[in-house]
Amino acid sequence: MNDAWVRIAAVAIGGALGSVARYLVGVWLVVLWGERFPLATLLVNVAGCFALGLLMHEAWAPATRHASLWHAGVTVGLLGGLTTFSTFGYQTIRHLDAGEPVLALANVALNLVLGLAAAGAGLWLSRAWWPVA
């Protein structure tokens, strides 16, 4: 199997794992908190932003074929399957349709602010732990 297909397989496996993780987080949080606010979407988006910020640091840059497969499988696959921008958009519109503009605005603001903060925190932490000369 050539390198392109191996990379695609790594992304596909990571994506499947990320999607299952997102589903399980959603089920778990609905059981705990109900469905009033899309907390699961917020949680996976913020966690995914943090993890991607952490893993995109130069210290994690794919230097070998093996690292490259791992990096693609985790960043594009796992985190791509875990995070939920399309779900975020749909849930925001649902709040607007339900006449809940405050919840719609809270969803947008929290995902944007916390997601950007998490991505920055992940990158900062990665740079602090693994400085590149």
Phi and psi in radians as a Rosetta constraint file:
Dihedral C 1 N 2 CA 2 C 2 CIRCULARHARMONIC -1.390 0.35
Dihedral N 2 CA 2 C 2 N 3 CIRCULARHARMONIC 2.931 0.35
Dihedral C 2 N 3 CA 3 C 3 CIRCULARHARMONIC -1.026 0.35
Dihedral N 3 CA 3 C 3 N 4 CIRCULARHARMONIC -0.628 0.35
Dihedral C 3 N 4 CA 4 C 4 CIRCULARHARMONIC -1.099 0.35
Dihedral N 4 CA 4 C 4 N 5 CIRCULARHARMONIC -0.758 0.35
Dihedral C 4 N 5 CA 5 C 5 CIRCULARHARMONIC -1.222 0.35
Dihedral N 5 CA 5 C 5 N 6 CIRCULARHARMONIC -0.599 0.35
Dihedral C 5 N 6 CA 6 C 6 CIRCULARHARMONIC -1.143 0.35
Dihedral N 6 CA 6 C 6 N 7 CIRCULARHARMONIC -0.720 0.35
Dihedral C 6 N 7 CA 7 C 7 CIRCULARHARMONIC -1.116 0.35
Dihedral N 7 CA 7 C 7 N 8 CIRCULARHARMONIC -0.746 0.35
Dihedral C 7 N 8 CA 8 C 8 CIRCULARHARMONIC -1.080 0.35
Dihedral N 8 CA 8 C 8 N 9 CIRCULARHARMONIC -0.714 0.35
Dihedral C 8 N 9 CA 9 C 9 CIRCULARHARMONIC -1.112 0.35
Dihedral N 9 CA 9 C 9 N 10 CIRCULARHARMONIC -0.714 0.35
Dihedral C 9 N 10 CA 10 C 10 CIRCULARHARMONIC -1.096 0.35
Dihedral N 10 CA 10 C 10 N 11 CIRCULARHARMONIC -0.738 0.35
Dihedral C 10 N 11 CA 11 C 11 CIRCULARHARMONIC -1.147 0.35
Dihedral N 11 CA 11 C 11 N 12 CIRCULARHARMONIC -0.733 0.35
Dihedral C 11 N 12 CA 12 C 12 CIRCULARHARMONIC -1.119 0.35
Dihedral N 12 CA 12 C 12 N 13 CIRCULARHARMONIC -0.763 0.35
Dihedral C 12 N 13 CA 13 C 13 CIRCULARHARMONIC -1.136 0.35
Dihedral N 13 CA 13 C 13 N 14 CIRCULARHARMONIC -0.780 0.35
Dihedral C 13 N 14 CA 14 C 14 CIRCULARHARMONIC -1.071 0.35
Dihedral N 14 CA 14 C 14 N 15 CIRCULARHARMONIC -0.731 0.35
Dihedral C 14 N 15 CA 15 C 15 CIRCULARHARMONIC -1.093 0.35
Dihedral N 15 CA 15 C 15 N 16 CIRCULARHARMONIC -0.719 0.35
Dihedral C 15 N 16 CA 16 C 16 CIRCULARHARMONIC -1.097 0.35
Dihedral N 16 CA 16 C 16 N 17 CIRCULARHARMONIC -0.786 0.35
Dihedral C 16 N 17 CA 17 C 17 CIRCULARHARMONIC -1.121 0.35
Dihedral N 17 CA 17 C 17 N 18 CIRCULARHARMONIC -0.720 0.35
Dihedral C 17 N 18 CA 18 C 18 CIRCULARHARMONIC -1.130 0.35
Dihedral N 18 CA 18 C 18 N 19 CIRCULARHARMONIC -0.701 0.35
Dihedral C 18 N 19 CA 19 C 19 CIRCULARHARMONIC -1.152 0.35
Dihedral N 19 CA 19 C 19 N 20 CIRCULARHARMONIC -0.726 0.35
Dihedral C 19 N 20 CA 20 C 20 CIRCULARHARMONIC -1.138 0.35
Dihedral N 20 CA 20 C 20 N 21 CIRCULARHARMONIC -0.727 0.35
Dihedral C 20 N 21 CA 21 C 21 CIRCULARHARMONIC -1.075 0.35
Dihedral N 21 CA 21 C 21 N 22 CIRCULARHARMONIC -0.759 0.35
Dihedral C 21 N 22 CA 22 C 22 CIRCULARHARMONIC -1.064 0.35
Dihedral N 22 CA 22 C 22 N 23 CIRCULARHARMONIC -0.766 0.35
Dihedral C 22 N 23 CA 23 C 23 CIRCULARHARMONIC -1.053 0.35
Dihedral N 23 CA 23 C 23 N 24 CIRCULARHARMONIC -0.801 0.35
Dihedral C 23 N 24 CA 24 C 24 CIRCULARHARMONIC -1.162 0.35
Dihedral N 24 CA 24 C 24 N 25 CIRCULARHARMONIC -0.675 0.35
Dihedral C 24 N 25 CA 25 C 25 CIRCULARHARMONIC -1.080 0.35
Dihedral N 25 CA 25 C 25 N 26 CIRCULARHARMONIC -0.742 0.35
Dihedral C 25 N 26 CA 26 C 26 CIRCULARHARMONIC -1.066 0.35
Dihedral N 26 CA 26 C 26 N 27 CIRCULARHARMONIC -0.820 0.35
Dihedral C 26 N 27 CA 27 C 27 CIRCULARHARMONIC -1.087 0.35
Dihedral N 27 CA 27 C 27 N 28 CIRCULARHARMONIC -0.798 0.35
Dihedral C 27 N 28 CA 28 C 28 CIRCULARHARMONIC -1.081 0.35
Dihedral N 28 CA 28 C 28 N 29 CIRCULARHARMONIC -0.803 0.35
Dihedral C 28 N 29 CA 29 C 29 CIRCULARHARMONIC -1.270 0.35
Dihedral N 29 CA 29 C 29 N 30 CIRCULARHARMONIC -0.542 0.35
Dihedral C 29 N 30 CA 30 C 30 CIRCULARHARMONIC -1.152 0.35
Dihedral N 30 CA 30 C 30 N 31 CIRCULARHARMONIC -0.685 0.35
Dihedral C 30 N 31 CA 31 C 31 CIRCULARHARMONIC -1.112 0.35
Dihedral N 31 CA 31 C 31 N 32 CIRCULARHARMONIC -0.733 0.35
Dihedral C 31 N 32 CA 32 C 32 CIRCULARHARMONIC -1.325 0.35
Dihedral N 32 CA 32 C 32 N 33 CIRCULARHARMONIC -0.766 0.35
Dihedral C 32 N 33 CA 33 C 33 CIRCULARHARMONIC -2.056 0.35
Dihedral N 33 CA 33 C 33 N 34 CIRCULARHARMONIC -0.179 0.35
Dihedral C 33 N 34 CA 34 C 34 CIRCULARHARMONIC 1.485 0.35
Dihedral N 34 CA 34 C 34 N 35 CIRCULARHARMONIC -2.979 0.35
Dihedral C 34 N 35 CA 35 C 35 CIRCULARHARMONIC -1.940 0.35
Dihedral N 35 CA 35 C 35 N 36 CIRCULARHARMONIC 0.246 0.35
Dihedral C 35 N 36 CA 36 C 36 CIRCULARHARMONIC -1.077 0.35
Dihedral N 36 CA 36 C 36 N 37 CIRCULARHARMONIC -0.768 0.35
Dihedral C 36 N 37 CA 37 C 37 CIRCULARHARMONIC -2.222 0.35
Dihedral N 37 CA 37 C 37 N 38 CIRCULARHARMONIC 2.437 0.35
Dihedral C 37 N 38 CA 38 C 38 CIRCULARHARMONIC -1.292 0.35
Dihedral N 38 CA 38 C 38 N 39 CIRCULARHARMONIC 1.159 0.35
Dihedral C 38 N 39 CA 39 C 39 CIRCULARHARMONIC -1.133 0.35
Dihedral N 39 CA 39 C 39 N 40 CIRCULARHARMONIC -0.654 0.35
Dihedral C 39 N 40 CA 40 C 40 CIRCULARHARMONIC -1.088 0.35
Dihedral N 40 CA 40 C 40 N 41 CIRCULARHARMONIC -0.730 0.35
Dihedral C 40 N 41 CA 41 C 41 CIRCULARHARMONIC -1.102 0.35
Dihedral N 41 CA 41 C 41 N 42 CIRCULARHARMONIC -0.773 0.35
Dihedral C 41 N 42 CA 42 C 42 CIRCULARHARMONIC -1.053 0.35
Dihedral N 42 CA 42 C 42 N 43 CIRCULARHARMONIC -0.810 0.35
Dihedral C 42 N 43 CA 43 C 43 CIRCULARHARMONIC -1.077 0.35
Dihedral N 43 CA 43 C 43 N 44 CIRCULARHARMONIC -0.848 0.35
Dihedral C 43 N 44 CA 44 C 44 CIRCULARHARMONIC -1.215 0.35
Dihedral N 44 CA 44 C 44 N 45 CIRCULARHARMONIC -0.575 0.35
Dihedral C 44 N 45 CA 45 C 45 CIRCULARHARMONIC -1.166 0.35
Dihedral N 45 CA 45 C 45 N 46 CIRCULARHARMONIC -0.767 0.35
Dihedral C 45 N 46 CA 46 C 46 CIRCULARHARMONIC -1.178 0.35
Dihedral N 46 CA 46 C 46 N 47 CIRCULARHARMONIC -0.787 0.35
Dihedral C 46 N 47 CA 47 C 47 CIRCULARHARMONIC -1.085 0.35
Dihedral N 47 CA 47 C 47 N 48 CIRCULARHARMONIC -0.728 0.35
Dihedral C 47 N 48 CA 48 C 48 CIRCULARHARMONIC -1.134 0.35
Dihedral N 48 CA 48 C 48 N 49 CIRCULARHARMONIC -0.697 0.35
Dihedral C 48 N 49 CA 49 C 49 CIRCULARHARMONIC -1.094 0.35
Dihedral N 49 CA 49 C 49 N 50 CIRCULARHARMONIC -0.756 0.35
Dihedral C 49 N 50 CA 50 C 50 CIRCULARHARMONIC -1.083 0.35
Dihedral N 50 CA 50 C 50 N 51 CIRCULARHARMONIC -0.869 0.35
Dihedral C 50 N 51 CA 51 C 51 CIRCULARHARMONIC -1.090 0.35
Dihedral N 51 CA 51 C 51 N 52 CIRCULARHARMONIC -0.723 0.35
Dihedral C 51 N 52 CA 52 C 52 CIRCULARHARMONIC -1.152 0.35
Dihedral N 52 CA 52 C 52 N 53 CIRCULARHARMONIC -0.720 0.35
Dihedral C 52 N 53 CA 53 C 53 CIRCULARHARMONIC -1.022 0.35
Dihedral N 53 CA 53 C 53 N 54 CIRCULARHARMONIC -0.735 0.35
Dihedral C 53 N 54 CA 54 C 54 CIRCULARHARMONIC -1.111 0.35
Dihedral N 54 CA 54 C 54 N 55 CIRCULARHARMONIC -0.784 0.35
Dihedral C 54 N 55 CA 55 C 55 CIRCULARHARMONIC -1.449 0.35
Dihedral N 55 CA 55 C 55 N 56 CIRCULARHARMONIC -0.196 0.35
Dihedral C 55 N 56 CA 56 C 56 CIRCULARHARMONIC -1.570 0.35
Dihedral N 56 CA 56 C 56 N 57 CIRCULARHARMONIC 0.033 0.35
Dihedral C 56 N 57 CA 57 C 57 CIRCULARHARMONIC -1.085 0.35
Dihedral N 57 CA 57 C 57 N 58 CIRCULARHARMONIC 2.623 0.35
Dihedral C 57 N 58 CA 58 C 58 CIRCULARHARMONIC -1.002 0.35
Dihedral N 58 CA 58 C 58 N 59 CIRCULARHARMONIC -0.505 0.35
Dihedral C 58 N 59 CA 59 C 59 CIRCULARHARMONIC -1.119 0.35
Dihedral N 59 CA 59 C 59 N 60 CIRCULARHARMONIC -0.437 0.35
Dihedral C 59 N 60 CA 60 C 60 CIRCULARHARMONIC -1.700 0.35
Dihedral N 60 CA 60 C 60 N 61 CIRCULARHARMONIC 0.036 0.35
Dihedral C 60 N 61 CA 61 C 61 CIRCULARHARMONIC -1.002 0.35
Dihedral N 61 CA 61 C 61 N 62 CIRCULARHARMONIC 2.335 0.35
Dihedral C 61 N 62 CA 62 C 62 CIRCULARHARMONIC -1.118 0.35
Dihedral N 62 CA 62 C 62 N 63 CIRCULARHARMONIC 1.911 0.35
Dihedral C 62 N 63 CA 63 C 63 CIRCULARHARMONIC -1.732 0.35
Dihedral N 63 CA 63 C 63 N 64 CIRCULARHARMONIC -0.381 0.35
Dihedral C 63 N 64 CA 64 C 64 CIRCULARHARMONIC -2.215 0.35
Dihedral N 64 CA 64 C 64 N 65 CIRCULARHARMONIC 2.894 0.35
Dihedral C 64 N 65 CA 65 C 65 CIRCULARHARMONIC -1.021 0.35
Dihedral N 65 CA 65 C 65 N 66 CIRCULARHARMONIC -0.750 0.35
Dihedral C 65 N 66 CA 66 C 66 CIRCULARHARMONIC -1.136 0.35
Dihedral N 66 CA 66 C 66 N 67 CIRCULARHARMONIC -0.836 0.35
Dihedral C 66 N 67 CA 67 C 67 CIRCULARHARMONIC -1.088 0.35
Dihedral N 67 CA 67 C 67 N 68 CIRCULARHARMONIC -0.646 0.35
Dihedral C 67 N 68 CA 68 C 68 CIRCULARHARMONIC -1.108 0.35
Dihedral N 68 CA 68 C 68 N 69 CIRCULARHARMONIC -0.709 0.35
Dihedral C 68 N 69 CA 69 C 69 CIRCULARHARMONIC -1.133 0.35
Dihedral N 69 CA 69 C 69 N 70 CIRCULARHARMONIC -0.795 0.35
Dihedral C 69 N 70 CA 70 C 70 CIRCULARHARMONIC -1.069 0.35
Dihedral N 70 CA 70 C 70 N 71 CIRCULARHARMONIC -0.809 0.35
Dihedral C 70 N 71 CA 71 C 71 CIRCULARHARMONIC -1.086 0.35
Dihedral N 71 CA 71 C 71 N 72 CIRCULARHARMONIC -0.814 0.35
Dihedral C 71 N 72 CA 72 C 72 CIRCULARHARMONIC -1.133 0.35
Dihedral N 72 CA 72 C 72 N 73 CIRCULARHARMONIC -0.730 0.35
Dihedral C 72 N 73 CA 73 C 73 CIRCULARHARMONIC -1.091 0.35
Dihedral N 73 CA 73 C 73 N 74 CIRCULARHARMONIC -0.670 0.35
Dihedral C 73 N 74 CA 74 C 74 CIRCULARHARMONIC -1.440 0.35
Dihedral N 74 CA 74 C 74 N 75 CIRCULARHARMONIC -0.848 0.35
Dihedral C 74 N 75 CA 75 C 75 CIRCULARHARMONIC -1.302 0.35
Dihedral N 75 CA 75 C 75 N 76 CIRCULARHARMONIC -0.960 0.35
Dihedral C 75 N 76 CA 76 C 76 CIRCULARHARMONIC -1.338 0.35
Dihedral N 76 CA 76 C 76 N 77 CIRCULARHARMONIC -0.775 0.35
Dihedral C 76 N 77 CA 77 C 77 CIRCULARHARMONIC -1.335 0.35
Dihedral N 77 CA 77 C 77 N 78 CIRCULARHARMONIC -1.278 0.35
Dihedral C 77 N 78 CA 78 C 78 CIRCULARHARMONIC -1.033 0.35
Dihedral N 78 CA 78 C 78 N 79 CIRCULARHARMONIC -0.916 0.35
Dihedral C 78 N 79 CA 79 C 79 CIRCULARHARMONIC -1.249 0.35
Dihedral N 79 CA 79 C 79 N 80 CIRCULARHARMONIC -0.550 0.35
Dihedral C 79 N 80 CA 80 C 80 CIRCULARHARMONIC -1.149 0.35
Dihedral N 80 CA 80 C 80 N 81 CIRCULARHARMONIC -0.670 0.35
Dihedral C 80 N 81 CA 81 C 81 CIRCULARHARMONIC -1.310 0.35
Dihedral N 81 CA 81 C 81 N 82 CIRCULARHARMONIC -0.519 0.35
Dihedral C 81 N 82 CA 82 C 82 CIRCULARHARMONIC -1.333 0.35
Dihedral N 82 CA 82 C 82 N 83 CIRCULARHARMONIC -0.783 0.35
Dihedral C 82 N 83 CA 83 C 83 CIRCULARHARMONIC -1.377 0.35
Dihedral N 83 CA 83 C 83 N 84 CIRCULARHARMONIC 2.780 0.35
Dihedral C 83 N 84 CA 84 C 84 CIRCULARHARMONIC -2.451 0.35
Dihedral N 84 CA 84 C 84 N 85 CIRCULARHARMONIC 1.057 0.35
Dihedral C 84 N 85 CA 85 C 85 CIRCULARHARMONIC -1.124 0.35
Dihedral N 85 CA 85 C 85 N 86 CIRCULARHARMONIC -0.670 0.35
Dihedral C 85 N 86 CA 86 C 86 CIRCULARHARMONIC -1.148 0.35
Dihedral N 86 CA 86 C 86 N 87 CIRCULARHARMONIC -0.683 0.35
Dihedral C 86 N 87 CA 87 C 87 CIRCULARHARMONIC -1.145 0.35
Dihedral N 87 CA 87 C 87 N 88 CIRCULARHARMONIC -0.712 0.35
Dihedral C 87 N 88 CA 88 C 88 CIRCULARHARMONIC -0.999 0.35
Dihedral N 88 CA 88 C 88 N 89 CIRCULARHARMONIC -0.809 0.35
Dihedral C 88 N 89 CA 89 C 89 CIRCULARHARMONIC -1.094 0.35
Dihedral N 89 CA 89 C 89 N 90 CIRCULARHARMONIC -0.787 0.35
Dihedral C 89 N 90 CA 90 C 90 CIRCULARHARMONIC -1.111 0.35
Dihedral N 90 CA 90 C 90 N 91 CIRCULARHARMONIC -0.788 0.35
Dihedral C 90 N 91 CA 91 C 91 CIRCULARHARMONIC -1.128 0.35
Dihedral N 91 CA 91 C 91 N 92 CIRCULARHARMONIC -0.620 0.35
Dihedral C 91 N 92 CA 92 C 92 CIRCULARHARMONIC -1.114 0.35
Dihedral N 92 CA 92 C 92 N 93 CIRCULARHARMONIC -0.799 0.35
Dihedral C 92 N 93 CA 93 C 93 CIRCULARHARMONIC -1.117 0.35
Dihedral N 93 CA 93 C 93 N 94 CIRCULARHARMONIC -0.661 0.35
Dihedral C 93 N 94 CA 94 C 94 CIRCULARHARMONIC -1.057 0.35
Dihedral N 94 CA 94 C 94 N 95 CIRCULARHARMONIC -0.707 0.35
Dihedral C 94 N 95 CA 95 C 95 CIRCULARHARMONIC -1.104 0.35
Dihedral N 95 CA 95 C 95 N 96 CIRCULARHARMONIC -0.724 0.35
Dihedral C 95 N 96 CA 96 C 96 CIRCULARHARMONIC -1.122 0.35
Dihedral N 96 CA 96 C 96 N 97 CIRCULARHARMONIC -0.765 0.35
Dihedral C 96 N 97 CA 97 C 97 CIRCULARHARMONIC -1.079 0.35
Dihedral N 97 CA 97 C 97 N 98 CIRCULARHARMONIC -0.552 0.35
Dihedral C 97 N 98 CA 98 C 98 CIRCULARHARMONIC -1.468 0.35
Dihedral N 98 CA 98 C 98 N 99 CIRCULARHARMONIC 0.066 0.35
Dihedral C 98 N 99 CA 99 C 99 CIRCULARHARMONIC 1.293 0.35
Dihedral N 99 CA 99 C 99 N 100 CIRCULARHARMONIC 0.557 0.35
Dihedral C 99 N 100 CA 100 C 100 CIRCULARHARMONIC -2.095 0.35
Dihedral N 100 CA 100 C 100 N 101 CIRCULARHARMONIC 1.158 0.35
Dihedral C 100 N 101 CA 101 C 101 CIRCULARHARMONIC -1.130 0.35
Dihedral N 101 CA 101 C 101 N 102 CIRCULARHARMONIC -0.501 0.35
Dihedral C 101 N 102 CA 102 C 102 CIRCULARHARMONIC -1.160 0.35
Dihedral N 102 CA 102 C 102 N 103 CIRCULARHARMONIC -0.748 0.35
Dihedral C 102 N 103 CA 103 C 103 CIRCULARHARMONIC -1.188 0.35
Dihedral N 103 CA 103 C 103 N 104 CIRCULARHARMONIC -0.644 0.35
Dihedral C 103 N 104 CA 104 C 104 CIRCULARHARMONIC -1.096 0.35
Dihedral N 104 CA 104 C 104 N 105 CIRCULARHARMONIC -0.808 0.35
Dihedral C 104 N 105 CA 105 C 105 CIRCULARHARMONIC -1.139 0.35
Dihedral N 105 CA 105 C 105 N 106 CIRCULARHARMONIC -0.708 0.35
Dihedral C 105 N 106 CA 106 C 106 CIRCULARHARMONIC -1.070 0.35
Dihedral N 106 CA 106 C 106 N 107 CIRCULARHARMONIC -0.727 0.35
Dihedral C 106 N 107 CA 107 C 107 CIRCULARHARMONIC -1.078 0.35
Dihedral N 107 CA 107 C 107 N 108 CIRCULARHARMONIC -0.799 0.35
Dihedral C 107 N 108 CA 108 C 108 CIRCULARHARMONIC -1.134 0.35
Dihedral N 108 CA 108 C 108 N 109 CIRCULARHARMONIC -0.868 0.35
Dihedral C 108 N 109 CA 109 C 109 CIRCULARHARMONIC -1.098 0.35
Dihedral N 109 CA 109 C 109 N 110 CIRCULARHARMONIC -0.800 0.35
Dihedral C 109 N 110 CA 110 C 110 CIRCULARHARMONIC -1.156 0.35
Dihedral N 110 CA 110 C 110 N 111 CIRCULARHARMONIC -0.764 0.35
Dihedral C 110 N 111 CA 111 C 111 CIRCULARHARMONIC -1.112 0.35
Dihedral N 111 CA 111 C 111 N 112 CIRCULARHARMONIC -0.718 0.35
Dihedral C 111 N 112 CA 112 C 112 CIRCULARHARMONIC -1.197 0.35
Dihedral N 112 CA 112 C 112 N 113 CIRCULARHARMONIC -0.958 0.35
Dihedral C 112 N 113 CA 113 C 113 CIRCULARHARMONIC -1.160 0.35
Dihedral N 113 CA 113 C 113 N 114 CIRCULARHARMONIC -0.867 0.35
Dihedral C 113 N 114 CA 114 C 114 CIRCULARHARMONIC -1.205 0.35
Dihedral N 114 CA 114 C 114 N 115 CIRCULARHARMONIC -0.633 0.35
Dihedral C 114 N 115 CA 115 C 115 CIRCULARHARMONIC -1.112 0.35
Dihedral N 115 CA 115 C 115 N 116 CIRCULARHARMONIC -0.804 0.35
Dihedral C 115 N 116 CA 116 C 116 CIRCULARHARMONIC -1.148 0.35
Dihedral N 116 CA 116 C 116 N 117 CIRCULARHARMONIC -0.718 0.35
Dihedral C 116 N 117 CA 117 C 117 CIRCULARHARMONIC -1.103 0.35
Dihedral N 117 CA 117 C 117 N 118 CIRCULARHARMONIC -0.720 0.35
Dihedral C 117 N 118 CA 118 C 118 CIRCULARHARMONIC -1.158 0.35
Dihedral N 118 CA 118 C 118 N 119 CIRCULARHARMONIC -0.727 0.35
Dihedral C 118 N 119 CA 119 C 119 CIRCULARHARMONIC -1.086 0.35
Dihedral N 119 CA 119 C 119 N 120 CIRCULARHARMONIC -0.770 0.35
Dihedral C 119 N 120 CA 120 C 120 CIRCULARHARMONIC -1.131 0.35
Dihedral N 120 CA 120 C 120 N 121 CIRCULARHARMONIC -0.717 0.35
Dihedral C 120 N 121 CA 121 C 121 CIRCULARHARMONIC -1.132 0.35
Dihedral N 121 CA 121 C 121 N 122 CIRCULARHARMONIC -0.709 0.35
Dihedral C 121 N 122 CA 122 C 122 CIRCULARHARMONIC -1.109 0.35
Dihedral N 122 CA 122 C 122 N 123 CIRCULARHARMONIC -0.773 0.35
Dihedral C 122 N 123 CA 123 C 123 CIRCULARHARMONIC -1.159 0.35
Dihedral N 123 CA 123 C 123 N 124 CIRCULARHARMONIC -0.732 0.35
Dihedral C 123 N 124 CA 124 C 124 CIRCULARHARMONIC -1.069 0.35
Dihedral N 124 CA 124 C 124 N 125 CIRCULARHARMONIC -0.819 0.35
Dihedral C 124 N 125 CA 125 C 125 CIRCULARHARMONIC -1.099 0.35
Dihedral N 125 CA 125 C 125 N 126 CIRCULARHARMONIC -0.740 0.35
Dihedral C 125 N 126 CA 126 C 126 CIRCULARHARMONIC -1.092 0.35
Dihedral N 126 CA 126 C 126 N 127 CIRCULARHARMONIC -0.736 0.35
Dihedral C 126 N 127 CA 127 C 127 CIRCULARHARMONIC -1.166 0.35
Dihedral N 127 CA 127 C 127 N 128 CIRCULARHARMONIC -0.607 0.35
Dihedral C 127 N 128 CA 128 C 128 CIRCULARHARMONIC -1.211 0.35
Dihedral N 128 CA 128 C 128 N 129 CIRCULARHARMONIC -0.681 0.35
Dihedral C 128 N 129 CA 129 C 129 CIRCULARHARMONIC -1.379 0.35
Dihedral N 129 CA 129 C 129 N 130 CIRCULARHARMONIC -0.607 0.35
Dihedral C 129 N 130 CA 130 C 130 CIRCULARHARMONIC -2.255 0.35
Dihedral N 130 CA 130 C 130 N 131 CIRCULARHARMONIC 1.258 0.35
Dihedral C 130 N 131 CA 131 C 131 CIRCULARHARMONIC -1.106 0.35
Dihedral N 131 CA 131 C 131 N 132 CIRCULARHARMONIC 2.464 0.35
Dihedral C 131 N 132 CA 132 C 132 CIRCULARHARMONIC -1.804 0.35
Dihedral N 132 CA 132 C 132 N 133 CIRCULARHARMONIC 2.248 0.35
